[in-house]
């Protein structure tokens, strides 16, 4: 008889720890013939898909303002926002279907969402699964999902909106006002809803709903008679997970250098003139920085030298802060202060990206 393991993490955990845990569990031979369910919650976090450009998905000024972590998932799909009002769940399983014995050859959300759907219905929510295998309530999406194959195993994880800060979610996921030309995958924008806003079920606090959902989902996933058992991590396990977290999920190389190539264009106008910037980025690193406009430069050669020094650097807020500090120190672009220059290279205002 197959064992069904579970790990419930009632305290908030960093998404990098959870993703490192998923990676580690995928390597364990025990899950060649058994399954594991994880339930967890995070502090405010933006999770981007494996093939996405963060600069086309995230308003970085909002990340800094609200102390929100940005992290790249192992799986594909779009950018999502998570916070203590949302629930993350994960399945680690063999690719072999339990009943037919056939190997899962392609993405199959329904295989793992069926017990989740049943659990939510048991809790009173009239959940429906649409043709794209999204979970909806009253026509609004509340659950995003993604999958990843690792040898003969599959990772399925999802994010469920219960009582999330939707205003903050839309602010931070709203793409910046600059033009982004890229082959990366942009997240689809569609109507979303918190389950707590469904008026026919009395809302409870986030922790209580987390426990109710996790228990119900585990029960629905083990209805076929599997042996249910908590999965315990040894100190050696935890050390490996910490290493994966630091070496992969907390690294700039993973979160930025894996981004598809793109060119970022932005323009600002002041009384002293107009400046348009073109920043070509590949593998998360600056390839070229070019400026165009009717602005006045105090020293053309020094400007070129400083811009060239940043070729090969990771394109992120800290790098752009250093660049604009240096440009401002030498007063190279007449009539533009450091805030202007930072806005030029890393825009603060947002609008939809077509």
Secondary structure, DSSP 8 states (H G I E B T S, - for coil): --EEEEEE--S---HHHHHHHHHHHHT-GGGGS-EEEEEE--SSEEEE-TT--GGGT--HHHHHHHT-EEEE-SS-S--EEE-TTEEEEEEEEESB-TTT--B--S--SHHHHHHHHHHHHHTT---EE-TT--EEETTEEEEEEEEEEETTEEEEEEEEESS--HHHHHHHHS-BSSEEEESS-------B--GGG-TTS----HHHHHHHHHHHHHHHHTTT--EEEE----HHHHHHHHHHIIIIIT-HIIIIITS--EEEEEEEEETTEEEEEEEEEETTEEEEEEEEES--BS-HHHHHHHHHHTTTSB-SHHHHHHHHHHHHHTT-BTT--HHHHHHHHS---B----
